């Protein structure tokens, strides 16, 4: 998972986390800091083995791209913000 927010929230200078455990720790901390976190889905864009969710988030408009492996599970995810 890659996101500019990871740099600040997780203290990871690369902005990238690897593995379910690291991503879970990140989201646990994020939800502790913003317990009322809410997203309004604006559009779902379909690609080949990927989707992009375009939404209004706590920091404004955002898009997240999810790439799926052959088993249909998310293998990579990228968050983008204005």
Secondary structure in CASP SS format (residue, H / E / C, confidence):
PFRMAT SS
TARGET T0000
AUTHOR 0000-0000-0000
METHOD secondary structure of the structure
MODEL  1
X C 1.00
X E 1.00
X C 1.00
X H 1.00
X H 1.00
X H 1.00
X H 1.00
X H 1.00
X H 1.00
X C 1.00
X C 1.00
X C 1.00
X C 1.00
X C 1.00
X C 1.00
X E 1.00
X C 1.00
X C 1.00
X C 1.00
X H 1.00
X H 1.00
X H 1.00
X H 1.00
X H 1.00
X H 1.00
X H 1.00
X H 1.00
X H 1.00
X H 1.00
X H 1.00
X H 1.00
X H 1.00
X H 1.00
X C 1.00
X C 1.00
X C 1.00
X C 1.00
X C 1.00
X C 1.00
X E 1.00
X E 1.00
X E 1.00
X E 1.00
X E 1.00
X E 1.00
X E 1.00
X C 1.00
X C 1.00
X C 1.00
X E 1.00
X E 1.00
X E 1.00
X E 1.00
X E 1.00
X E 1.00
X E 1.00
X E 1.00
X C 1.00
X C 1.00
X E 1.00
X E 1.00
X E 1.00
X E 1.00
X E 1.00
X E 1.00
X E 1.00
X E 1.00
X E 1.00
X C 1.00
X C 1.00
X C 1.00
X C 1.00
X C 1.00
X E 1.00
X E 1.00
X E 1.00
X E 1.00
X E 1.00
X E 1.00
X E 1.00
X E 1.00
X C 1.00
END
